[in-house]
Amino acid sequence: MQRRILWLIAGIVGSTLALMSFGGGLLALWLIIAGRDSPTVAETLSVTCMIGLGLGAGISLMLHSRAAWQARPSRPFNPSRVWLTWLVWILLVGLGAIASSLPLAPTWLLPPIHILAMSLPPLIILWLVGRALRGVGGSWREVIICMVGGGTLGIGGSLIGEMLVMLALVGVAIVVAPLMPDEMEQLTALAVGLQDPSGPVDLTSLMQLLLSPPVAISVLGIFSIPVPLIEETFKTLASGVVARWVRPHPARAVLWGVAGGAGFALAENLFNGALGGAEGWAMGAIARFGATTMHCVTGGLVGWGWGQLWTERRALRLLGSYITAVIIHGVWNATTICAVLLSAGALMHGENNIWLAIVSLGMLTALGLLLVLTVTFVFALPMVGRKLAKVASPG
């Protein structure tokens, strides 16, 4: 009876999420259109992503909660035709690249392509892991619920934590500002210039602001340490709490963790990929695939740690897996930020051939490391899945 009540609550939460996201998205879109002649691509992308994520998560939670309430079993998670998801994703990225380059189409044509293209990478990784586990890792219902937890509770908790970090950073800046009057005066002038609505955004000022030592060090430090700590805490927290009662075996715990990471990556892909609008959309979509593999790997690591805590009472294994996930996440973010800073430096000082050569080498090194990590993650997850499947079903 207690489980049925929990599923009823989950169904109510799902229906509320779907209704609020749909209604809120339509209201936001109406306000945008009412305030000007036509919305921008970034605005339509953001609104449709909010609607799509809320409806997808809410309806999925409603359907599976209803099935669980009725005590209907869920099939083992053993997807087939993984190659088809790869093909569809490649086609969608190509269509998105074409749509984003058209003068009139991106505002309304790009959003549905964006939602599908950004949602597929997490599903591809999940498909690979589920296929490797051959159904012994859990059911479709469990995977969907863990994805919803990672894409809603995980994202929500991480956003709150990261906002608190930003507030703390602002407090530190206020304290440090009197000790660095010249640097702070320059940063203030650049920031004020960027906020001037009378003219276009000054790309040079933006680059100068990004490359200034206080800003560059702050961005690198935030994304390398507190962001991984916060996101790896909340990404699999929902499945970790449920594991307290279920006590999943390692294959199941890893699949739950990967699903939580996939849900988190899906939400992050949708909204982060929408920030740039149509410009550079295709490159952003490809880059999000690498970030998705990282989130799924670290989610699987922490998920395994949760399983070890509740089944083997090995708290140190959870701590070790969490620290390892944070390190992987931190290295990924630091490498990405370095590539961005080096790219900005190349644009600022492109006339100096020696500087340009050094910066280009650094960018190639950073991008090469990200590529190597992505390929490693893609091959490592199914390999771990096959080993876990043999342990879970030795016969």
Secondary structure, DSSP 8 states (H G I E B T S, - for coil): -HHHHHHHHHHHHHHHHHHHHHHHHHHHHHHHHHHSSS--HHHHHHHHHHHHHHHHHHHHHHHHHHHHHTT----B-----HHHHHHHHHHHHHHHHHHHHSSSSHHHHHHHHHHHHHHHHHHHHHHHHHHHHTTTT-BHHHHHHHHHHIIIIIHHHHHHHHHHHHHHHHHHHHHHGGG-HHHHHHHHHHHHHHT-TTS---HHHHHHHHHSHHHHHHHHHHHHTHHHHHHHHHTTHHHHHHHHHH---HHHHHHHHHHHHHHHHHHHHHHHTTTTTTTTHHHHHHHHHHHHHHHHHHHHHHHHHHHHHHHH--HHHHHHHHHHHHHHHHHHHHHHHHHHHHHHHHHHSTT-HHHHHHHHHHHHHHHHHHHHHHHHHHHHHHHHHHHHHHHH---
